[in-house]
Amino acid sequence: MTEMMGLPVIQLRGLRLACICGALPEEQDRRQPYEFDVDIVADVGAVTSDNLDDTIDYGAVLARIEAVTAGESFQLFERMATRVAEAILEDRRIDAVTIEVRKLRPPVPQDIASIVTASIRRSSRIASATLVAISSNSWNDSPAVTA
């Protein structure tokens, strides 16, 4: 298990959802594929207890992500990533979360696999909490996704 801040990190990789997100009118008319990677930092007792009740229910985390992306629409996927992070942090046991979102079919003429943004959020309960939003357009080394 990976650790951050001395705490275990639960990693969820490759969640693909169809979302209403984009600045162009046609992007607001139809759902598009996005892929989410999530790192959750939480001080969970399951590392010593081996008890399911002492960990984060990743099924509930995935349901929160789906609820945000199904129930809301966005012009910018930077905002979508931040809303997903906020929803995950509603679980008071979670100390920090990093959301990476890949737009799998960006509306550009170049052959690009995806465009990526990340939102890093810490719970307001952490004394040194800060909000950092990172927005970047970068090429992903994975092969292009085709419909």
Secondary structure by P-SEA (a helix, b strand, c coil): ccccccbbbbbbccbbbbbbcccccccccbbbbbbbbbbbbbbcccccccccccccaaaaaaaaaaaaaaccccccaaaaaaaaaaaaaccccccbbbbbbbcccccccccccbbbbbbbbbbccccbbbbbbbbbbcccccccccc
